[in-house]
Amino acid sequence: MLIPPTAFWNLMARNYSRQKVADEDAYRHKLEVTASHLSPGDRVLEFGCGTGTTALIHAPRVARIDAIDFSSKMIAIAREKAAAEGTTNVRFETAAFEDWPLPAGDDRYDAVLGMSILHLVADLDATLARVRQALKPGGRFFSSTVCLGDMSGGLLLALLGPLGAIGVLPKVTRLTADALVARMKAAGFTVEEVWRPKPDAAVFIIARAPATAKAETVPETESKAR
């Protein structure tokens, strides 16, 4: 990018934090469905956590959340929110997912969240492999992803690809929901639920890691893309 990705998101952080959710009903539905799978003893990882809203909403339902984003300004805002709410079981850290030290064995995460992030990663397959490595056997991955390949036309949509290619905006991978589901299955996940409130909306997917442990080889990721 002409503006490095980290600098871009740092510049966007305050305005991003003030934006209203585009579809509040859909967001609440995703929160409720995710919460129904969480337990008080769970350890959760959210990567690409932005300004921390989702992590803080889920915090009362679990033991601990590690919430990471490579934008230091986003994380600063998330920490402000946590302090204002008195939330102490969410750890907000500035880090890219590929650099985050993953726990091993029984210390792995019960759930991983990747909300509004998979269409922005540089290497989707490597990211999915790393999510699987982060999860305990049978752990769940919750994601909400913009699938440009399923969306109807429009000027903004038409410009996203060219502007991303020349570095004016972050590069957005042109996914379809079917292709994303296929990539998750290829990574070893069982896809339990696929939901979107309307054709042009982001797709919400719940995917489950295999119930038995297996040694994982995680491909090296390419450069950071969010």
Secondary structure, 3 states (H helix, E strand, C coil): CCCCHHHHHHHHHHHHHHCCCCCHHHHHHHHHHHHHCCCCCCEEEEECCCCCHHHHHHHHHCCEEEEEECCHHHHHHHHHHHHHHCCCCEEEEECCHHHCCCCCHHHCEEEEEEECCHHHCCCHHHHHHHHHHHEEEEEEEEEEECCHHHCCCCHHHHHHHHHHHCCCCCCCCCCCHHHHHHHHHHCCCEEEEEECCCCCCCEEEEEECCCCCCCCCCCCCCCCCC
